[in-house]
Amino acid sequence: MTTSRVVAVRNWKPAEHTGGTDHIAVETPVALTYNRQPHVVMMVTPADLEDFALGFSLTEGLIGAPDDLLAVRVIPREGGIEVAMSITEPWFDRLATQRRNLTGRTGCGLCGAERIEQALRYPEPVGDRVRVTHAAVQQALATMREHQPLQGVTGATHGAAWCDLQGNIGLLREDVGRHNALDKLIGALARQGFDPQNGFVLVSSRASYEMVYKAAAVGMELIVAVSAPTTLAIEFAERAGVTLVGFGRPGRHNVYTFEQRITD
């Protein structure tokens, strides 16, 4: 599916007006349905939607394992796309009892939560086996842009990357929404049967509570963000046992929790 479009643009600089074109990232409504029942509409870059469906289902606790997602169909609809999923009956029955009225804007991490206990969900604490060096974190930061082709063309998308323990990026997913990019990455990794102890996640955004939650939900022990964390992200990382790194830039980064995982 098309992820960017070329549009006409008028360029302005002091004493200079020129015409030209620009590449714009596509953002489209994507309706996620489970066993023919609507669940949520998200604003998404229309790429890697099967990965998005699996990652969203896992991190939202709608299924317990990749095998609980029996089938995925991507269906073009007027004005958007439907991602029709079939899940096992026990999980669908559970979903029917805890439905949330969700409409997901691009930057929405907790859309539709009606009560505090719905918003603040806590997975099991992660393990404590990942060990990397500060140099490995910097290696990942230095090479991330090379793995973001859509961002390079449009300047409008976030990236979520899975890095090995040496800081080499093995897989990256992009989306106009930071949560969507991470869900796409988690879905792609889950299809491969990844081991969360074999690397760490790098995101090209701020570290919100929801980003830490999604990483912790699948056992990721270390999340590196290029921008700032929030107070709730730090508090949640402490509760979940996650090492949280923020302000990740070439030549510097801040470690906010569980610094023992990163050594010189």
C-alpha positions in Angstrom: 0.0 0.0 0.0 1.1 3.6 -0.6 2.9 5.1 2.4 3.6 8.5 0.9 2.2 10.9 -1.7 3.7 13.7 -3.7 1.9 17.0 -3.4 2.5 20.5 -4.8 4.0 23.0 -2.4 5.0 26.6 -2.4 8.4 27.1 -0.9 9.1 30.4 0.9 12.4 31.9 1.9 13.3 35.6 2.4 13.1 37.3 -1.0 12.5 33.9 -2.7 9.3 32.2 -3.7 9.4 28.9 -5.6 7.1 26.1 -6.5 7.9 22.5 -6.0 6.7 19.2 -4.7 6.9 17.4 -1.3 6.6 13.8 -0.1 3.8 13.5 2.5 3.3 10.5 4.8 0.0 8.8 4.4 -2.2 8.6 7.4 -5.4 6.5 7.1 -8.1 5.1 9.4 -7.6 1.5 10.2 -10.4 -0.4 11.8 -9.4 -3.5 13.9 -12.1 -6.1 14.2 -12.1 -9.3 16.1 -14.3 -12.2 15.0 -16.3 -9.8 12.9 -16.9 -7.5 15.9 -15.5 -3.9 15.7 -13.0 -3.0 18.4 -11.0 0.2 17.5 -10.2 2.6 14.8 -6.6 3.8 14.7 -4.9 6.4 12.5 -2.0 4.5 11.0 0.5 4.5 8.1 -0.9 1.7 5.9 2.1 -0.6 5.9 3.0 -3.7 7.9 -0.7 -4.0 9.0 -0.4 -7.7 9.8 2.4 -6.9 12.2 0.4 -4.0 13.7 -2.6 -6.3 14.2 -0.5 -8.9 16.1 1.5 -6.4 18.1 -1.5 -4.4 19.1 -3.4 -7.5 20.1 -0.5 -8.7 22.3 0.3 -5.4 24.0 -3.3 -4.6 24.7 -3.8 -8.0 26.3 -6.4 -9.1 23.7 -4.6 -12.3 23.1 -2.0 -14.2 25.2 0.4 -15.5 22.5 0.8 -15.2 18.7 -0.9 -18.5 18.2 -4.1 -17.0 19.6 -4.4 -14.9 16.5 -5.8 -17.4 14.0 -6.1 -15.3 10.9 -5.6 -11.7 9.6 -7.2 -10.1 6.5 -6.4 -6.6 5.3 -9.6 -5.3 3.5 -9.7 -2.0 1.7 -12.9 -0.1 2.7 -14.3 3.2 1.5 -12.4 5.9 3.4 -10.0 3.5 5.1 -8.9 -0.1 5.8 -10.3 -2.9 7.9 -7.9 -5.4 9.5 -10.2 -8.4 10.2 -8.8 -10.8 12.8 -10.0 -14.1 14.0 -8.9 -15.1 17.5 -9.5 -18.1 19.7 -12.9 -18.3 21.4 -11.6 -18.0 25.0 -9.9 -14.8 24.2 -12.8 -13.4 22.2 -15.1 -14.2 25.2 -12.8 -12.4 27.5 -12.7 -9.4 25.0 -16.5 -9.2 25.0 -16.5 -8.7 28.8 -13.9 -5.9 28.8 -14.7 -3.9 25.8 -13.4 -0.3 25.6 -14.9 2.3 23.4 -11.8 3.1 21.5 -11.1 5.7 18.8 -7.4 6.0 18.4 -5.9 9.3 17.1 -2.3 9.1 15.8 -0.7 10.0 19.0 -3.2 8.3 21.3 -1.9 5.7 23.7 -4.8 5.5 26.2 -7.8 6.5 24.0 -11.1 5.1 25.3 -10.0 4.3 28.9 -12.8 5.3 31.1 -11.3 4.5 34.5 -7.9 4.9 36.0 -7.5 1.2 36.5 -8.1 0.7 32.8 -5.3 3.1 31.9 -2.7 1.9 34.4 -2.2 -1.7 33.5 0.7 -3.5 34.9 2.3 -6.6 33.2 4.5 -9.0 35.1 8.0 -7.6 35.9 10.5 -8.3 33.2 13.6 -10.5 33.7 17.1 -9.2 34.5 19.5 -10.8 32.0 20.1 -8.2 29.4 23.5 -6.5 29.6 24.8 -4.0 27.0 27.5 -1.3 26.9 27.0 2.4 26.5 28.8 2.0 23.2 26.2 -0.4 22.0 23.4 2.1 22.8 25.4 4.8 20.9 25.9 2.4 18.0 22.1 1.9 17.7 21.5 5.7 17.9 24.1 6.5 15.3 22.6 4.1 12.7 18.9 4.4 13.3 18.2 7.0 10.5 19.7 4.6 7.9 16.9 2.2 8.7 14.1 4.8 8.4 13.4 5.2 4.6 9.9 6.7 5.0 11.2 9.2 7.6 14.0 10.1 5.2 11.5 10.9 2.5 8.7 12.6 4.5 10.2 13.7 7.8 6.9 12.7 9.4 7.2 9.2 10.8 8.4 7.5 14.0 10.6 4.4 14.1 10.8 1.5 16.5 13.9 -0.7 16.2 15.0 -4.0 17.7 18.8 -3.9 18.4 21.0 -6.8 19.3 23.3 -6.7 22.3 26.0 -5.0 20.3 23.7 -2.2 19.1 23.2 -3.5 15.6 19.6 -2.8 14.3 18.1 -6.0 13.0 14.5 -4.9 12.4 12.7 -1.5 12.3 9.1 -0.5 11.7 7.8 3.0 10.9 4.5 4.8 11.4 3.1 8.3 11.8 2.2 7.2 15.4 4.9 6.2 17.9 2.7 3.6 19.6 1.8 2.1 16.2 5.4 1.9 15.2 6.2 0.0 18.4 3.2 -2.3 18.0 4.3 -3.1 14.4 7.8 -3.9 15.6 6.5 -6.1 18.4 4.2 -7.9 16.0 7.0 -8.6 13.5 9.3 -9.8 16.3 6.5 -12.1 17.7 6.1 -13.7 14.3 9.8 -14.6 14.4 9.6 -16.1 17.9 12.1 -13.5 19.2 13.8 -13.7 22.6 13.5 -10.4 24.5 16.8 -11.2 26.3 18.7 -11.0 23.1 18.5 -7.2 22.6 16.8 -3.9 23.3 14.3 -1.6 21.7 15.0 1.9 20.4 12.3 4.4 19.6 12.5 7.7 17.8 10.1 9.5 20.2 9.6 10.5 23.8 9.3 7.7 26.3 5.7 7.8 27.5 4.1 5.4 30.0 2.4 3.6 27.1 5.7 3.0 25.3 7.3 1.5 28.4 4.1 -0.6 29.0 4.1 -2.1 25.5 7.8 -3.0 25.8 7.4 -4.5 29.2 4.3 -6.5 28.1 6.4 -8.6 25.8 9.4 -8.9 28.2 11.7 -6.2 26.8 14.1 -5.2 29.5 15.6 -2.1 28.0 14.0 0.8 26.1 16.0 3.7 24.6 14.1 6.8 23.5 15.6 9.7 21.6 13.6 12.2 23.5 12.5 12.8 27.1 10.7 10.4 29.4 7.6 11.4 31.4 7.3 11.0 35.2 4.8 8.2 34.7 7.1 6.4 32.3 9.9 6.4 34.9 7.5 5.3 37.7 6.2 2.5 35.5 9.7 1.4 34.4 10.6 1.1 38.1 7.6 -1.0 38.8 8.1 -3.2 35.8 11.9 -3.6 36.2 12.6 -2.0 32.9 15.8 0.0 32.2 14.7 3.3 30.7 17.1 5.5 28.7 16.0 8.9 27.4 17.5 11.8 25.5 19.4 9.3 23.4 21.5 11.3 21.0 24.9 10.7 19.4 27.4 11.3 22.1 25.0 11.3 25.1 22.1 9.5 26.8 20.5 9.5 30.2 19.8 6.3 32.2 16.8 6.8 34.5 16.2 3.3 35.9 18.1 0.1 36.6 21.4 1.3 35.3 23.1 -2.1 36.1 22.0 -3.3 32.6 24.3 -0.8 30.9 28.0 -1.0 31.5 31.1 0.8 30.3 
